[in-house]
């Protein structure tokens, strides 16, 4: 039985590694960069597997329009761009490649914090413009804004693998304490990385530096709004290398413009790519990078390989690297029992890999 994999991620072509993994398994693969729902549907109308990026979102409409589809495979560690409820109802697996870039994201958040506290970008620009020799007052003004991590309180929103990775990094800089909010993590786990769990309001009010490492969910959507920023210290620095929808961008903009917080660094935005006319780009106290926190030579190789392997493994009954909707396994079993379905001719899911 022949299968087809379609890749629709539009902002960059798939790696040759991804294509090679699929082609070596004797499976047809086609890359059709798509921006709109209709373009995705047209490209994947005969697909058994759809490989996607963060945009465009894989909506219920897309999923319901693809009768042969067995899996939507996200690149990277998230599945927030896939309608998981619809996928589960339809018996479609939503996969990802967790663990490939934990170090990179934790490093990037740490780098952002250090760059902001030490004014690296501002000093680099000033010196290259001749300020050290010709405008010493400009250099002195920057010097007077320099801060250190030691002796301060560092807050972490979300203590998963990346949050814990950040905690181990920042601990070496000597903060007075590291606190975190994560209702799904016990204190015994937090103790392993020297973190004290607190409620959300305490995280806001006590953190000198606050970094976000949570998935985007209904619970976390816009949890950092203007009301949250107003509870933070005016000297606080806010970092988000997780997901854009966690932050209300209008609230962040207001907080930075009015001095509710002193500075922020973000790698993600609610809509990507960020519009060139976005008011966020005009804020001198905001540092932005283009959703590259998880990127490196190593994570790129691992991610590209596992992305392709998920496509092959779902069709050949081998373990997946990550499943965002594990309850779909029961739905698939029901579909098989009821008669012909999209899973005809495909081995039973390897459920032990999806725990």
Number of C-alpha atoms within 10 A of each C-alpha: 5 9 16 20 26 24 25 26 23 19 15 9 12 21 15 11 18 21 22 16 20 22 15 10 12 13 17 15 21 15 17 17 19 20 15 14 16 13 15 27 20 14 19 28 16 17 23 24 27 29 25 28 22 18 19 20 18 26 17 16 13 22 25 14 16 20 15 20 25 25 24 26 27 28 22 25 19 21 27 18 16 26 17 20 14 17 24 20 14 20 24 26 26 26 29 25 27 18 16 21 22 20 19 19 24 26 19 20 27 19 14 26 25 16 15 24 17 18 16 15 11 14 17 11 11 17 16 9 12 11 17 15 10 11 13 14 12 14 17 12 10 16 13 8 11 12 13 13 20 15 12 18 19 26 29 28 22 21 27 18 16 24 26 23 19 24 24 17 16 21 18 10 13 14 17 12 16 24 23 29 23 20 13 9 14 11 15 12 15 19 11 10 18 17 24 17 25 18 12 15 12 16 24 25 16 19 24 22 26 24 28 25 26 22 21 20 12 10 9 14 16 19 17 19 19 19 11 20 23 18 16 24 18 17 14 22 24 26 25 24 27 28 23 21 21 25 25 18 19 12 18 23 21 17 23 22 16 11 16 21 23 17 25 26 22 24 22 23 24 14 10 14 12 14 11 8 8 9 11 21 15 10 15 12 19 21 19 19 14 12 18 13 24 21 18 15 7 11 18 16 17 18 24 22 20 24 30 25 22 29 28 24 19 23 22 16 14 17 17 23 17 25 23 22 18 17 16 22 19 12 16 23 14 12 17 14 10 9 8 10 14 18 20 12 12 14 13 17 22 15 15 8 13 17 8
